[in-house]
Amino acid sequence: MIDYLHRIMEHFPLSTSPYVRAIAFLVLIIVVARGVDLLIDRVFRKFVRLTKSEVDDLLVDAVHRPVYVTIILFGCTLVVSYLHASPEVLYYANNALYTAIAVIWTIVLIKLGNIVIENVLQKASDITGLRKDIVPLFENVLKIGLIGGMLVVMLSIWKINVTPLLASAGIAGVAIAIAAKDTLSNFFGGISIFMDRPYKIGDYIVLDGGERGEVVAIGVRSTRMKTRDDVMITIPNAIIANSKIINESAPVPNFRVRISIGVAYGSDIDVVEQTLLEIAGANENILSDPGPRVRFREFGDSALHFELLCWAREPALRGLVVHQINREIYKKFGETGITIPFPQRDLHIYNIARTQV
C-alpha cells in the first residue's frame, strides 16, 4: 500500500517537497470522500425513498456522514505512513486514527441497532402485545455489548494483552450467571414468548393452575394477567415458557359456550330444540355465523340431556352469556310447559299384618 502511495505521489507535480505532496494527496482524499458522501446522500437516498418503509431512510442518515469521515481518517493514516515519521510518532498517530475510526463506527452501530430494535419491536408489539417500554432494555444491552467490543478492539490496536481481562470477564460472567439464574431464565423465557407468540395483550388465557384472565402486559421478566375478579396475577416468564397455556382468544377471538340442560321424559324434543335455538338467536352477544346448535346428548336417569352450543363474540362475555341464556331457558321452559326435572325418590309404605304367635 505504501509503495502504491509513493507512485501516486510522484504524479503530483506541485512540488518536490513530500509535505506538499502529502497535503495534496489529503485534499484528493477529501474530494473522494465528498464524492462518496454525495453518492450515498443523493443516489442511494433516491432508491430508498421508493420503498414504503422509513427504516432504510434512517439507515442512510446514520451511515453517510461516518463513511465520509472514515475515508478521510483512513487517508490520514496513509499520509502519515508516506511521510516516514519516526516509529514512535507513526505508532501513536496510526493507533489514534484507528481508535477514532473504531469509536465512530461503534456509535454508528449503536444508532443502527437502535433503529432496527425500535422498528422490529414496534411491529412485534402490534402482533404479540409485547410491552413497548422494554425497548430501552434491548437498546442498553446492545449498547453495552458494542461498547465492550469496541474496548477489546481498542486494546488490540494499542497492543495491550486482553487475555487476562477476558479470563477475568469470563469468571465474573459465570459468577453473575449463577447469582442471577432466575432473572436470566425469566429473560430467556420472555424471548421464547416473543418468538413463539403464544398470546398477546388482550387475549384470555388459562394457566395450568386453572387461573383465567386477560393478558394486560408482557414484559421481559414476567407476564401479567387480570382475572374477572379484577385480581392481577404476575407470572414469571420462565414458568410460562415451561407450562401449558390455553389461549381462548386464538386462533379466532370467538369463544364457544356450552350449556347443558335436562328435560323430563315425555317432553317434545322438537319444541325443546326449537326453543333453545330461539333463545340463543335472540341474544345480541351470540354470533349468527357460526350459528347456534343443539345436540341431544344422552338418556339420563331422570332426564333427557341436551346441550346448547353457541359462540360468544369474545371470551370476556362467557359468564354474561351463560347467565343470560340460563335465565331465558328457565323463563321460556316455564311458558311452554317444558319440565326441568330434578332427582327425586318415591317412598312406598306398606301395612303388613303382624303374625300372631
LINRA-V416795 format. One record per residue. SS is DSSP state (2 for helix, 1 for strand, 0 for the rest). Layout:
# LINRA-V416795
SS
SS
This chain:
# LINRA-V416795
0
2
2
2
2
2
2
2
2
0
0
0
0
0
0
0
0
2
2
2
2
2
2
2
2
2
2
2
2
2
2
2
2
2
2
2
2
2
2
2
2
2
2
2
2
2
2
2
0
0
0
0
0
0
2
2
2
2
2
2
2
2
2
2
2
2
2
2
2
2
2
2
2
2
2
2
2
2
2
2
2
2
0
0
0
0
2
2
2
2
2
2
2
2
2
2
2
2
2
2
2
2
2
2
2
2
2
2
2
2
2
2
2
2
2
2
2
2
2
2
2
2
2
2
2
2
2
2
0
0
0
2
2
2
2
2
2
2
2
2
2
2
2
2
2
2
2
2
2
2
2
2
2
2
2
2
2
0
0
0
0
0
2
2
2
2
2
2
2
2
2
2
2
2
2
2
2
2
2
0
2
2
2
2
2
2
2
2
2
2
2
2
2
2
2
2
0
0
0
0
0
0
0
1
1
1
0
0
0
0
0
1
1
1
1
1
1
1
0
0
0
1
1
1
1
1
1
0
0
0
0
1
1
1
1
1
2
2
2
2
2
0
0
0
0
1
1
0
0
0
0
0
0
0
1
1
1
1
1
1
1
1
1
0
0
0
0
0
2
2
2
2
2
2
2
2
2
2
2
2
2
0
0
0
0
1
0
0
0
0
0
0
1
1
1
1
1
1
1
0
0
0
0
1
1
1
1
1
1
1
1
1
0
0
2
2
2
2
2
2
2
2
2
2
2
2
2
2
2
2
2
2
2
2
2
2
0
0
0
0
0
0
0
0
0
0
0
0
0
0
0
0
0
0
0
0
0
